[in-house]
Amino acid sequence: MTRLTVQCMLACVLVVNTMSAPAAQAESLRETAVVRAFRSASPSVVNIHGQKTVRATAAGFAGATPDSFRQVNGMGTGVVVDPRGYIVTNFHVVEDVADIRVTLKDERTFSAELIASSKRDDLAVIKITVGEPLPVIPRGSSEDLMVGEPVLAIGNAFGYENTLTQGIISALHRDVPVNETQSYRNLIQTSAGINPGNSGGPLLNIEGQMIGINVAVRVGAQQIAFTIPVDQALETVTEMIEQYNRQRSSLGIEDLLVSDAKDLQIAAAGSTELEPGDRIVRIGDRPVSDRFELALAALDVRPGESIAMQVQRDGTTRDFTLVAGHPRLDARTGTPAELVWEWIGIRAEPLNISSVRRMNSRLGTNYKGGLRITSLRSGSPAARQGIEPGDVLLGIHEWRTATLDDLEMIVEHPELQRTAETKFYILRSNRTLYGFMRLANRPATHH
C-alpha cells in the first residue's frame, strides 16, 4: 500500500468523523425536557370513549317516544393511578355511559367498570382488567406551583389520541362557575391547549409529573383552560375510594389515623396493638406514604382476609397482621328478592352467558350481563317509570346489575337513602335508555 493511499484513508476517516459529530450533537439537542416528560407520562394516559343516552326533553321516562332519547358519542381522557387498572378521570366523561371503553397507548381497548364518582367534584374512578401491571402516572404536587412555569397537557383532543400541548401556568386559585348549581373552586388556569376530549387528562410539570386533572376550557377564549390541582383531586378521590372500601370490607385502621391526608401516623390505638405515633409504611407488599396509597392498597381486600402491615415505631420496624372486617349491613326482613319486589317493584332473572354474548354482538357493546325483568308490581317505582317485562336492567345509580347479587348490594346500599332520585339504565329493542326512580323511601328494616 502506498503512502498516498494511507493518507487518503486517514483523510476519509477524518471527514466521516467531522461530519458525524454535528449530527450526533443535533440529535441530543432535540431531546428536550418536553420530549422526556411526554415519554415518561404518556404510557399512563388512556383514552375514554363510549355512547351515552341523552334525553331530549325533561319529561319522565314513562310514555317516552323513541325521539325523546338520542345516542351521542362521548370521549375523554384518564390517568392510570394503580397498576391493577384503576383510572382517574372526570365524572362528566363517564356520566350516563353504560359501556365505558378505555383504549391504552398501545391501542388495546377494554371495557371499564365505574368504581366511585362524585358529581359535585367532577371526579370518577374506573377500573379495567388487563392481566398485567399498567404503568402509573408520576405524581407531583400542586402546593408549590408557580405562575409562569411551563406545563404540558396530554389528552384525547377532539378524538385525536395522545395529543400533547404546551403552555404555562397563567394563574392559581381560580373559581369558575358552570351554572346555577355547579361551580369549580381553586382551579389552575393554564395557557396549554385543552379541547373537548382532554377532560380527565393530566396537566404535567416540565419533569413529567402530574400536577392536575384537566377539566374545562373557557368557551370563546384562546389559551384559557382550567385544571383541578392534583392534591385537591387526589384528596377527593381518596375519600371516594375509602367509602367504596368500607362498603365491602375494612382494615379497621382508617379511623385511627391523623386527619391529614398525607400523614399515615396513628392518632389513637383503639383496640389494636398499634400505638399513637406509629407510622404505617407498608400494606401487604405495597409501600404506602399517604392515605391515597393506603386506600388503593385496601381496594381488593376481601372480608375475612389477613393482610400484613408494617409500621415504624421509635426508629424500628414492626410487623402486624390485619384481618379485614365485614361491612356493616342493616338487618333486614325477608329475602333480597322480596325486598326488591317491595322497594323497586320488579322480579328479574340474570341473562345467561349466551344471551349476553348475543346482546354484545348485536349492539357492539361489552356488557358484563343484565337482569331481564319478568314481572312488575302495579304502582311501584319501576311501573311508574314505564319499565316493562322483557326490558333488561343494566344498572342502577353507578352500579351494574349483572347478577342478583349486584341487585342485593344495591338494595342494601345506604347512599340511595340520601338520593332523592336514582338513575337506572335499561336495554329495550336494542336501545339503551335511562330514567329516574324515587327510591329513598325504602321499606323499614329492623335491628
Residue pairs with C-beta under 8 A, 6 or more apart in sequence:
33 206
33 207
34 150
34 152
34 164
34 166
34 206
36 208
37 152
37 204
37 205
37 206
37 207
37 208
38 152
38 154
38 164
38 208
39 208
40 138
40 208
41 137
41 138
41 152
41 154
41 202
41 204
41 208
41 209
41 210
42 105
42 154
42 162
42 164
43 105
43 135
44 79
44 80
44 134
44 135
44 136
44 137
44 138
45 77
45 78
45 79
45 80
45 105
45 137
45 154
45 155
45 162
45 201
45 202
46 77
46 78
46 79
46 80
46 87
46 102
46 103
46 104
46 105
47 75
47 76
47 77
47 78
47 102
47 103
47 156
47 161
47 162
48 75
48 76
48 77
48 78
48 87
48 89
48 93
48 94
48 100
48 101
48 102
48 103
48 112
48 126
48 156
48 200
49 73
49 74
49 75
49 76
49 101
49 103
49 156
50 73
50 74
50 94
50 97
50 98
50 99
50 100
50 101
51 71
51 72
51 73
51 74
51 97
51 98
51 99
51 432
52 71
52 72
52 74
52 95
52 96
52 97
52 98
53 69
53 70
53 71
53 96
53 98
53 425
53 431
53 432
53 433
53 434
54 69
54 70
54 71
54 72
54 96
55 64
55 68
55 69
55 434
56 67
56 68
56 69
56 70
57 68
59 68
60 385
60 386
60 435
60 436
61 385
61 386
61 387
61 433
61 434
61 435
61 436
62 384
62 385
62 386
62 435
63 386
64 386
64 433
64 435
66 431
69 431
69 433
71 431
71 432
74 93
74 96
74 97
75 93
75 156
75 159
75 196
75 197
76 89
76 90
76 92
76 93
76 94
76 155
76 156
76 197
76 198
76 199
76 200
76 201
77 89
77 93
77 154
77 155
77 156
77 197
77 198
77 199
77 200
77 201
77 202
77 214
78 87
78 88
78 89
78 93
78 102
78 126
78 200
78 201
79 87
79 88
79 89
79 137
79 200
79 201
79 202
79 210
79 213
80 86
80 87
80 134
80 135
80 136
80 137
81 87
81 88
81 136
81 137
81 237
81 296
82 136
82 296
82 299
83 133
83 134
83 135
83 136
84 127
84 133
84 134
84 299
84 300
85 110
85 127
85 128
85 129
85 130
85 134
86 115
86 125
86 126
86 127
86 296
86 299
87 102
87 112
87 125
87 126
87 127
87 128
88 123
88 124
88 125
88 200
88 213
88 233
88 234
88 237
89 123
89 124
89 126
89 199
89 200
89 213
90 122
90 123
90 124
90 199
90 200
90 213
90 215
91 117
91 118
91 119
91 121
91 122
91 123
91 124
92 122
92 199
93 124
93 199
93 200
94 100
94 112
94 114
94 117
94 124
94 126
95 117
95 119
96 423
96 434
98 365
98 367
98 394
98 395
98 425
98 432
99 111
99 365
99 366
99 367
100 111
100 112
100 113
100 114
100 126
101 109
101 110
101 111
101 112
101 366
102 109
102 110
102 111
102 112
102 126
102 128
103 109
103 110
103 161
104 110
104 130
104 134
105 162
108 130
110 128
110 129
110 130
111 128
111 366
111 367
111 368
112 126
112 127
112 128
113 126
113 127
113 128
113 368
113 400
114 124
114 125
114 126
114 398
114 399
115 124
115 125
115 126
115 127
115 241
115 244
116 124
116 125
116 237
116 240
116 241
116 243
116 244
116 398
117 123
117 124
117 125
117 240
117 398
118 124
118 236
118 240
120 182
121 228
121 233
121 236
122 182
122 184
122 215
122 228
123 213
123 228
123 233
123 236
123 237
123 240
125 237
125 240
125 241
125 244
137 202
137 210
138 207
138 208
138 209
138 210
139 209
139 210
139 230
139 234
140 204
140 205
140 207
140 209
140 210
140 211
140 230
141 211
141 230
141 231
142 188
142 211
142 212
142 229
142 230
142 231
142 232
143 231
145 169
145 172
145 188
145 211
145 229
146 169
147 168
147 169
147 170
147 171
147 172
148 168
148 169
149 168
149 169
149 205
149 206
150 166
150 167
150 168
150 205
150 206
151 166
151 167
151 168
151 169
151 190
151 192
151 203
151 204
151 205
151 206
151 211
152 164
152 165
152 166
152 167
152 192
152 203
152 204
152 205
152 206
152 208
153 164
153 165
153 166
153 167
153 190
153 192
153 193
153 194
153 198
153 201
153 202
153 203
153 204
153 214
153 225
154 162
154 163
154 164
154 201
154 202
154 204
155 163
155 194
155 195
155 197
155 198
155 199
155 200
155 201
155 214
156 162
156 163
156 197
156 198
156 201
157 163
157 165
157 193
157 194
157 195
157 196
157 197
157 198
158 195
158 196
158 197
159 197
160 197
163 195
163 198
165 192
165 193
165 194
166 192
166 193
167 190
167 191
167 192
167 193
167 223
168 190
168 191
168 192
169 188
169 189
169 190
170 189
170 190
170 191
170 223
170 224
171 188
171 189
172 188
172 189
173 186
173 187
174 186
174 187
174 188
174 189
174 226
175 183
175 184
175 185
175 186
175 187
176 183
176 184
176 187
176 216
176 226
177 183
177 184
178 184
178 216
184 215
184 216
184 226
184 228
186 229
186 232
187 215
187 216
187 226
187 227
187 228
187 229
188 203
188 211
188 212
188 226
188 227
188 228
188 229
189 224
189 225
189 226
189 227
190 203
190 225
190 226
190 227
191 223
191 224
191 225
192 203
192 225
193 223
193 225
194 214
194 216
194 217
194 225
194 226
194 227
195 217
196 217
198 214
198 217
198 225
199 214
199 215
199 216
200 213
200 214
200 215
201 213
201 214
202 210
202 212
202 213
202 214
203 210
203 211
203 212
203 213
203 214
203 227
204 210
204 211
205 211
210 230
211 227
211 229
211 230
212 227
212 228
212 229
212 230
212 233
213 227
213 228
213 230
213 233
214 225
214 226
214 227
215 226
215 227
215 228
216 225
216 226
217 224
217 225
217 226
218 224
218 225
218 226
234 261
234 292
235 261
235 292
237 292
238 261
238 291
238 292
238 295
241 292
241 295
241 296
241 299
242 254
242 291
242 295
244 299
245 254
245 295
245 298
245 299
245 301
246 254
246 327
247 327
247 409
247 413
248 302
248 303
248 327
249 298
249 301
249 302
249 303
249 305
249 324
249 325
249 326
249 327
250 324
250 325
250 327
251 283
251 298
251 301
251 307
251 309
251 322
251 324
251 325
252 270
252 272
252 322
252 323
252 324
252 325
253 266
253 272
253 274
253 280
253 309
253 322
254 294
255 270
256 266
256 267
256 268
256 269
256 270
256 272
256 274
257 263
257 264
257 265
257 266
257 267
257 280
257 291
258 265
258 266
258 267
259 267
261 290
261 291
261 292
262 290
262 291
263 290
264 279
264 280
264 281
264 288
264 289
264 290
264 291
264 294
265 277
265 278
265 279
265 280
266 274
266 275
266 276
266 277
266 278
266 279
266 280
266 311
267 276
268 276
269 275
269 276
272 320
273 320
274 311
274 320
275 313
277 313
278 311
278 312
278 313
278 318
279 311
279 312
279 313
280 288
280 294
280 309
280 310
280 311
281 287
281 288
281 289
281 310
281 311
281 312
281 317
282 288
282 308
282 309
282 310
283 294
283 297
283 298
283 307
283 308
283 309
283 310
284 297
284 307
284 308
286 293
286 296
286 297
287 293
288 294
288 297
298 324
301 307
301 324
302 324
303 324
303 325
303 326
303 327
304 323
304 324
304 326
305 323
305 324
306 321
306 322
306 323
306 324
307 321
307 322
307 323
307 324
308 319
308 320
308 321
308 322
309 319
309 320
309 321
309 322
310 317
310 318
310 319
310 320
311 317
311 318
311 320
312 318
329 412
330 412
330 414
330 445
330 447
331 445
331 446
331 447
332 339
332 412
332 445
333 445
333 446
334 342
336 404
336 407
336 408
336 411
337 347
337 404
339 411
339 443
340 346
340 347
340 348
340 407
340 408
340 411
341 347
341 377
342 377
342 443
343 381
343 411
343 439
343 442
343 443
344 380
344 381
344 382
344 411
344 437
344 439
345 376
345 377
345 379
345 380
345 381
345 382
345 383
346 373
346 375
346 376
346 377
346 380
346 382
346 387
346 393
347 373
347 374
347 375
348 371
348 372
348 373
348 374
348 393
348 404
348 407
349 371
349 372
349 374
350 369
350 370
350 371
350 372
350 402
350 403
350 404
351 359
351 369
351 370
351 371
351 372
351 392
356 367
356 368
356 369
356 370
359 365
359 367
359 370
359 392
359 427
360 366
360 367
362 430
363 427
363 430
363 432
367 394
367 400
367 402
368 400
368 402
369 400
369 402
369 403
370 392
370 393
370 394
370 401
370 402
370 427
371 392
371 393
371 401
371 402
371 403
371 404
371 407
372 390
372 391
372 392
372 393
373 382
373 387
373 388
373 389
373 390
373 391
373 392
373 393
373 426
374 389
375 389
376 382
376 383
376 387
376 388
376 389
377 383
381 437
381 438
381 439
382 437
384 437
385 424
385 435
385 436
385 437
386 435
387 393
387 424
387 426
387 435
388 428
390 428
391 426
391 427
391 428
392 426
392 427
392 428
393 401
393 407
393 424
393 425
393 426
394 400
394 401
394 425
394 426
394 427
394 432
395 401
395 424
395 425
396 407
396 410
396 422
396 423
396 424
396 425
397 410
397 413
397 415
397 416
397 419
397 422
397 423
397 424
399 406
399 409
399 410
399 413
400 406
401 407
401 410
410 416
411 442
416 422
416 439
416 440
416 442
417 440
417 442
418 440
419 439
419 440
420 438
420 440
421 436
421 437
421 438
422 436
422 437
422 438
422 439
422 440
423 434
423 435
423 436
424 434
424 435
424 436
424 437
425 432
425 433
425 434
426 432
426 433
426 434
426 435
427 433
